[in-house]
Amino acid sequence: MDTVSLAGMAMNLQSARLQQAVGVAVLKKEMDAAAESAQGLLEMMGSPQALELSVNPHVGARLDVKA
């Protein structure tokens, strides 16, 4: 092997390592966002009033009384 092919292999290896590191970083961010979204959903599911208001925001806003 000559030095040119060794240098090319080293550059390819470094490029693959960088791509893997970037992929892992993006995956970690996506996992954090998914966990945050799931936590918000669980909090909303814990309160039936909040869940009802998210589906029907106008229900229960007014009380019409006729005498």
C-alpha positions in Angstrom: 0.0 0.0 0.0 1.2 3.4 -0.8 0.8 6.5 1.5 -1.9 8.0 -0.7 -4.2 5.0 -0.2 -3.5 5.0 3.5 -4.3 8.7 3.7 -7.5 8.1 1.8 -8.5 5.3 4.1 -7.8 7.4 7.2 -10.0 10.2 5.8 -12.8 7.8 5.0 -12.6 6.3 8.5 -12.7 9.8 10.1 -15.6 10.8 7.9 -17.5 7.6 8.9 -16.8 8.4 12.6 -18.1 12.0 12.2 -21.3 10.8 10.4 -21.9 8.3 13.2 -21.4 11.0 15.9 -23.8 13.3 14.1 -26.4 10.6 13.7 -26.2 9.7 17.4 -26.5 13.4 18.4 -29.6 13.8 16.2 -31.1 10.6 17.6 -30.6 11.8 21.2 -32.3 15.1 20.4 -35.2 13.3 18.8 -35.5 11.0 21.8 -35.6 14.0 24.1 -38.3 15.7 22.0 -40.4 12.4 22.0 -40.0 12.1 25.8 -41.1 15.7 26.3 -44.1 15.2 24.0 -45.1 12.0 25.8 -44.8 13.7 29.2 -47.1 16.5 28.0 -49.6 13.9 26.7 -49.5 12.1 30.1 -50.1 15.3 32.0 -53.1 16.1 29.7 -54.5 12.6 30.1 -54.3 12.9 33.9 -56.8 15.7 33.9 -60.1 14.9 32.3 -61.1 18.5 32.2 -58.0 19.5 30.2 -58.6 16.6 27.8 -62.2 17.7 27.3 -61.3 21.3 26.7 -58.6 20.3 24.2 -61.3 18.5 22.1 -64.3 20.8 22.8 -63.0 24.2 23.9 -66.4 25.8 23.8 -68.2 23.3 26.0 -68.7 24.6 29.5 -67.6 28.1 28.8 -71.1 29.6 29.3 -74.1 28.9 31.4 -77.4 29.9 29.9 -80.2 30.2 32.5 -83.7 31.1 31.6 -86.2 31.8 34.4 
